[in-house]
Amino acid sequence: MSIFGAKVAIIYVVVGLVIAVAGGTLIEQLHMEPYVEEFIRTAGSVDIESPTLTKRERIQYAREQANSTFKKVFPYILVGVGIGAYPL
């Protein structure tokens, strides 16, 4: 927002959400679920045995999950940035 302003930032978020929903709908309509990465398909499930976690344990768990997800998607981020940075 500080670089492009609130209007551009809001448009960016809305367009990103529209693309995400359209992509998910397309994947579902074309029955392409087997081609989706395993960590994406299981992202909705949480593998914690105890629902009674302390605040410190919740923060630690969240940090571990964020790091795990980042490590899995980082190569794709690099490829996307590389493609976007390539001069035409």
Buried (B, 14 or more C-beta within 10 A) or exposed (E): EEEEEEEEEEEEEEEEEEEEEEEEEEEEEEEEEEEEEEEEEEEEEEEEEEEEEEEEEEEEBEEEEEEEEEEEBEEEEEEEEEEEEEEE
